[in-house]
Amino acid sequence: MKTTKLTASQKAVLKQAAKTGTLHTSELTLKGGARKKVLDSLTSKGFLIRMKKADTYDISPQGKAAIGLPIDDQPARKGKIRTGTKLHKVIELLSRPEGAEIHEIMRETGWQQHTVRGTLAGALKKRLGLTIESEKPEGKDRIYRITAGLEALFEGETA
C-alpha cells in the first residue's frame, strides 16, 4: 500500500474533519490561499469529499486511515429513503393492512392532493419500485395500499 506524507496543516484539517464529522471551511484556522491549497490537495488525494453544500467537506475512509483512525469494516448503510421524512410516513400509511385514503395522507403530510398523487406515481412506483394497488369501497373514498416491494426497500434493516 502506498503511503502518502501529509503536512502538519493537512493532518490538522483531517483531524478536525474526523472530530466534527462535516467540516466547513469557515471553521479552519487556515486562511486564503493556504486553505484552498490544503483543501484542494486533500480532495484530489481522496482524503476529503466535497459536499453539495458550499464550502463543506466530509472525511473519507482513506482520510481516516491517513491520520491513523480505524476504518469501519462495513460501509454505512444507505437506505433508499430516510426515516422520519414525509415520504417515509406515506409508506408507513400505505403499508398498513387497512391502507390509506388520499385525504388521510394529505392530513399527515400537509401536502396537497396533486402532490400525494404525484408521490404515489413518481416516487413510490417509479423510483422505489413499489406496487401500489387501490380499491374503491362503495360509498367511501379510494383506498391505496402497498402490496409488494417493501422487502427490497427495507432490506438489511432490523425490525
C-alpha positions as CSV (number, residue, x, y, z in Angstrom):
1,M,0.0,0.0,0.0
2,K,1.3,3.4,-1.0
3,T,1.7,5.8,1.9
4,T,1.2,9.5,1.5
5,K,3.1,12.0,3.5
6,L,0.9,14.7,4.9
7,T,1.9,18.2,6.0
8,A,1.1,19.4,9.5
9,S,-1.7,21.5,8.1
10,Q,-3.2,18.6,6.1
11,K,-3.1,16.4,9.3
12,A,-4.8,19.2,11.3
13,V,-7.6,19.6,8.7
14,L,-8.2,15.8,8.6
15,K,-8.3,15.5,12.4
16,Q,-10.7,18.4,12.6
17,A,-12.9,16.8,9.9
18,A,-12.8,13.4,11.7
19,K,-13.7,15.1,15.0
20,T,-16.6,17.2,13.8
21,G,-17.9,14.9,11.1
22,T,-18.6,17.5,8.5
23,L,-16.1,20.3,8.0
24,H,-17.0,23.8,6.9
25,T,-14.2,25.9,5.6
26,S,-15.1,28.8,8.0
27,E,-14.1,26.5,10.9
28,L,-10.5,26.3,9.7
29,T,-7.7,28.4,11.1
30,L,-6.0,28.4,7.7
31,K,-6.9,31.4,5.6
32,G,-6.8,32.4,1.9
33,G,-4.5,30.5,-0.5
34,A,-3.1,28.2,2.2
35,R,-6.7,27.0,3.0
36,K,-7.5,26.5,-0.7
37,K,-4.3,24.6,-1.4
38,V,-4.7,22.3,1.6
39,L,-8.3,21.5,0.8
40,D,-7.6,21.0,-2.9
41,S,-4.7,18.7,-2.2
42,L,-6.8,16.6,0.3
43,T,-9.7,16.4,-2.1
44,S,-7.6,15.4,-5.1
45,K,-6.0,12.6,-3.0
46,G,-9.4,11.4,-2.0
47,F,-9.0,12.2,1.7
48,L,-11.8,14.7,1.8
49,I,-15.1,14.6,-0.1
50,R,-16.6,17.9,-1.3
51,M,-20.3,18.0,-0.2
52,K,-23.1,19.6,-2.2
53,K,-23.4,22.4,0.3
54,A,-20.9,25.1,-0.5
55,D,-17.6,25.1,1.3
56,T,-18.4,21.8,3.2
57,Y,-16.3,18.7,3.3
58,D,-16.6,15.2,4.8
59,I,-13.7,12.9,5.6
60,S,-13.4,9.8,3.5
61,P,-12.3,6.3,4.8
62,Q,-8.9,6.9,3.2
63,G,-8.6,10.2,5.1
64,K,-9.3,8.4,8.3
65,A,-6.7,5.9,7.5
66,A,-4.2,8.6,6.7
67,I,-4.3,10.0,10.2
68,G,-4.4,6.6,11.8
69,L,-8.1,6.3,12.7
70,P,-9.7,2.9,12.2
71,I,-11.8,2.4,9.1
72,D,-15.2,0.9,9.5
73,D,-15.3,-2.5,8.0
74,Q,-18.9,-2.1,6.9
75,P,-19.8,0.9,4.9
76,A,-22.6,3.0,6.3
77,R,-25.9,1.6,5.0
78,K,-27.7,4.0,2.9
79,G,-31.3,3.2,2.7
80,K,-33.4,4.2,-0.2
81,I,-35.4,6.5,2.0
82,R,-34.7,8.4,5.2
83,T,-36.8,7.6,8.2
84,G,-38.7,10.4,9.7
85,T,-39.5,12.1,6.4
86,K,-42.9,12.7,4.9
87,L,-42.2,10.1,2.3
88,H,-41.4,7.6,5.0
89,K,-44.7,8.5,6.7
90,V,-46.6,7.9,3.4
91,I,-45.0,4.5,3.1
92,E,-46.0,3.7,6.7
93,L,-49.6,4.7,6.0
94,L,-49.8,2.7,2.8
95,S,-48.2,-0.4,4.2
96,R,-50.8,-0.8,6.9
97,P,-53.3,-3.6,6.2
98,E,-56.2,-1.1,6.0
99,G,-54.2,1.2,3.6
100,A,-54.8,4.9,3.4
101,E,-57.0,7.4,1.6
102,I,-55.7,10.4,-0.2
103,H,-57.2,12.8,2.4
104,E,-55.5,10.8,5.2
105,I,-52.1,11.2,3.6
106,M,-52.8,14.9,3.0
107,R,-53.6,15.4,6.7
108,E,-50.5,13.5,7.8
109,T,-48.0,15.2,5.4
110,G,-49.6,18.6,4.8
111,W,-49.3,18.0,1.1
112,Q,-51.9,18.9,-1.5
113,Q,-53.9,16.3,-3.3
114,H,-51.9,16.6,-6.5
115,T,-48.6,16.2,-4.6
116,V,-49.9,13.0,-3.0
117,R,-51.0,11.6,-6.3
118,G,-47.6,12.6,-7.9
119,T,-45.7,10.9,-5.0
120,L,-47.7,7.7,-5.4
121,A,-47.0,7.5,-9.1
122,G,-43.5,9.0,-9.2
123,A,-41.6,8.5,-6.1
124,L,-43.2,5.3,-4.9
125,K,-44.0,3.4,-8.1
126,K,-41.3,4.6,-10.5
127,R,-38.3,5.5,-8.3
128,L,-38.7,3.0,-5.4
129,G,-40.4,0.2,-7.5
130,L,-43.3,-0.3,-5.0
131,T,-46.5,-1.9,-6.2
132,I,-49.5,0.1,-5.1
133,E,-53.0,-1.1,-5.5
134,S,-56.2,0.7,-4.9
135,E,-59.8,-0.2,-4.3
136,K,-63.0,1.9,-4.1
137,P,-65.3,0.6,-1.5
138,E,-68.9,1.6,-2.2
139,G,-69.8,4.9,-0.6
140,K,-66.2,5.6,0.6
141,D,-63.0,7.2,-0.8
142,R,-60.5,5.2,-2.8
143,I,-58.0,3.3,-0.5
144,Y,-54.4,2.8,-1.6
145,R,-52.1,0.0,-0.3
146,I,-48.5,-1.1,-0.9
147,T,-48.8,-4.7,-1.9
148,A,-45.2,-5.5,-3.0
149,G,-41.7,-4.1,-3.0
150,L,-41.2,-3.2,0.7
151,E,-38.8,-6.1,1.3
152,A,-36.2,-4.6,-1.1
153,L,-36.8,-1.1,0.3
154,F,-36.1,-2.0,3.9
155,E,-33.6,-4.8,3.1
156,G,-30.9,-5.0,5.8
157,E,-32.8,-3.0,8.4
158,T,-33.6,-4.6,11.7
159,A,-37.1,-4.5,12.8
